[in-house]
C-alpha cells in the first residue's frame, strides 16, 4: 500500500510491515488448522476401524491416535483466533494512522504523481523526436523511389505471382500498424503530462521541414 511514498512515512511503513508479517502468520496458522483437522478426521476413522477389527479378533484395541491430534488442533485453533484478533488490531492501527495523516499522505501522493508525470513526459518526448525522424526517413525513401525509380531490368523469366499494394507505401498500410497521426497524438498527450517544456522547436522543425519538403 502506498509503495511510491512509503519510504517518506516511517511510522506507516512500520505499521505496514506489522500487518504484512501478521498476514503471513495468519495464513500459515490457517493452513495448520486445516491440516490438523483433516488428520484428526482421518485418525478417528483409523481408530474406529482398528478398534472394530481388534474386538472382532478378541484382541485388545490399540491406543487411539485421534486424541493427540485433537489436542494439537485445539491449540492451533486458539493460536489462529489470537492471530485473527492481532491482525484486526494492526489493520485498525494502520487505518487510524492514515486517517490522522490524510493531508500529508495525499500531498506526497500528489508530488509522486507529478514526478511520474515528468518521467513519462520526458520518455515520450524522446520517443516523439525519434518517431518523427523515423517517419521523415520513410517519406524521403518513398520520394526517392517516386522521383528516381531504379532502372528496369529486362526480365527473361516466366512471370511470377505477386501482390500489388495501391496508394502510398507506408508502415501503416503495409503492416497494418497504427496510423502515424494516432502514434504522434498519443505521444504528444503523454508529453503533456509533464511540464510545459516539450520537444524543442529546433528538433521538431528540422524533422517537419523534411516532411514538408517531401
C-alpha positions in Angstrom: 0.0 0.0 0.0 1.3 3.5 -0.9 4.5 1.9 -2.2 5.7 5.0 -4.0 5.8 7.2 -0.9 6.1 4.7 1.9 9.8 5.5 2.5 8.8 9.0 3.4 6.3 7.8 6.1 8.4 5.7 8.6 5.5 5.1 11.0 3.2 4.0 8.3 6.0 1.8 6.9 6.4 0.1 10.3 2.6 -0.4 10.5 2.6 -1.9 7.0 5.4 -4.2 8.0 3.5 -5.4 11.1 0.3 -6.0 9.0 2.2 -7.9 6.3 4.0 -10.1 8.9 0.8 -10.9 10.7 -0.9 -11.7 7.3 1.8 -14.3 6.6 1.5 -15.8 10.1 -2.3 -15.9 9.8 -2.1 -17.7 6.5 0.3 -20.2 7.9 -1.8 -20.8 11.0 -5.0 -21.2 8.9 -3.2 -23.9 6.8 -2.0 -25.6 10.0 -5.6 -25.7 11.4 -6.9 -27.2 8.2 -4.2 -29.8 8.0 -4.7 -30.9 11.6 -8.5 -31.0 11.2 -8.0 -33.3 8.2 -5.5 -35.5 10.1 -7.8 -35.7 13.1 -10.7 -36.8 10.9 -8.5 -39.5 9.3 -7.2 -40.6 12.7 -10.8 -41.0 14.0 -11.7 -43.3 11.1 -8.4 -45.2 11.6 -9.0 -45.6 15.3 -12.6 -46.8 14.9 -11.6 -49.4 12.2 -8.7 -50.6 14.3 -10.8 -51.0 17.4 -13.6 -52.8 15.5 -11.0 -55.2 13.9 -9.4 -55.9 17.3 -12.6 -56.6 19.1 -13.8 -59.0 16.3 -10.4 -60.8 16.7 -10.8 -60.8 20.5 -7.8 -58.7 20.9 -7.2 -55.6 23.0 -7.9 -52.4 20.9 -4.8 -50.3 20.1 -4.3 -47.0 21.7 -6.2 -44.3 19.8 -4.2 -41.6 18.0 -7.1 -39.1 17.4 -6.8 -37.6 20.9 -3.3 -36.3 20.4 -4.3 -34.7 17.1 -7.4 -33.2 18.6 -5.3 -31.6 21.3 -2.9 -30.2 18.7 -5.9 -28.9 16.7 -7.4 -27.2 19.7 -4.1 -25.4 20.3 -3.7 -24.4 16.7 -7.2 -23.1 16.6 -6.6 -20.9 19.6 -3.4 -19.6 18.0 -5.4 -18.8 14.9 -8.0 -16.9 16.9 -5.4 -14.9 18.6 -3.7 -14.1 15.3 -7.0 -13.1 13.8 -7.5 -10.5 16.6 -3.9 -9.3 16.3 -4.3 -8.8 12.6 -7.6 -6.9 13.0 -6.0 -4.6 15.6 -2.9 -4.0 13.4 -5.1 -3.1 10.4 -7.1 -0.8 12.7 -3.9 1.0 13.8 -2.9 1.4 10.2 -6.3 2.8 9.2 -6.3 5.2 12.1 -2.8 6.5 11.2 -3.7 7.1 7.6 -6.8 9.0 8.7 -4.9 11.1 11.1 -2.2 12.0 8.5 -4.5 12.1 5.5 -3.4 15.6 4.3 0.3 14.8 4.4 -0.2 11.4 2.7 -2.3 13.0 0.0 0.3 15.7 -0.6 3.0 13.1 -1.0 0.9 11.2 -3.5 0.3 14.3 -5.5 4.0 15.0 -5.6 4.7 11.4 -6.7 2.0 11.7 -9.4 3.6 14.9 -10.7 7.1 13.4 -10.6 6.0 10.3 -12.5 4.2 12.6 -15.0 7.6 14.3 -15.6 9.2 10.9 -16.2 6.5 9.8 -18.6 6.7 13.2 -20.4 10.5 13.0 -20.8 10.3 9.5 -22.2 7.5 10.4 -24.6 9.4 13.5 -25.7 12.4 11.4 -26.7 10.2 8.9 -28.4 8.4 11.5 -30.4 11.6 13.0 -31.7 12.7 9.5 -32.8 9.3 8.8 -34.3 9.3 12.0 -36.4 12.8 11.2 -37.6 11.7 7.7 -38.4 8.7 9.0 -40.4 10.9 11.5 -42.2 13.3 8.8 -43.3 10.3 6.8 -44.5 9.0 9.7 -46.5 12.4 10.5 -48.1 12.8 6.9 -49.1 9.3 6.9 -50.7 10.0 10.2 -52.6 13.3 8.9 -53.8 11.6 5.8 -55.3 9.0 8.1 -56.9 11.4 10.7 -58.3 14.3 8.4 -59.1 13.0 5.0 -59.8 15.6 2.3 -60.4 16.3 1.3 -64.0 14.1 -1.5 -65.2 15.9 -4.8 -65.8 15.0 -7.0 -68.7 13.2 -10.0 -67.4 13.6 -13.1 -69.4 11.9 -15.5 -66.9 8.3 -16.5 -66.7 6.0 -14.1 -64.8 5.6 -14.8 -61.1 2.6 -14.2 -58.9 2.8 -11.0 -56.8 0.8 -8.8 -54.5 0.1 -5.2 -55.6 -0.3 -2.5 -52.9 -2.2 0.5 -54.2 -1.5 4.1 -52.9 1.4 5.3 -50.8 3.6 2.7 -49.3 3.7 3.5 -45.6 4.3 1.5 -42.5 0.5 1.6 -41.7 -0.9 0.3 -44.9 1.9 -2.3 -45.4 2.0 -3.7 -41.9 -1.4 -2.8 -40.6 0.1 -0.9 -37.6 -1.5 2.2 -36.1 -1.7 5.3 -38.2 1.0 7.9 -38.0 -1.3 10.6 -36.5 -2.5 8.2 -33.8 1.0 7.5 -32.7 2.1 11.1 -32.7 -1.1 12.2 -30.9 -0.6 9.6 -28.2 3.0 10.7 -27.6 2.0 14.4 -27.5 -0.6 13.6 -24.9 1.9 11.8 -22.8 4.3 14.7 -23.1 1.5 17.0 -21.8 1.6 15.0 -18.5 4.8 16.8 -17.6 6.0 20.3 -17.5 5.1 22.7 -20.4 8.5 22.3 -21.9 8.2 19.8 -24.8 10.2 19.0 -27.8 12.4 21.9 -28.8 11.3 23.9 -31.9 14.7 23.1 -33.5 14.2 19.4 -33.2 10.7 19.4 -34.4 11.3 21.9 -37.1 14.2 20.0 -38.5 12.2 16.9 -38.8 9.0 18.5 -40.0 10.9 20.5 -42.6 12.0 17.2 -44.1 8.3 16.2 -44.2 7.2 19.4 -45.9 9.9 19.1 -48.5 8.6 15.6 -49.3 
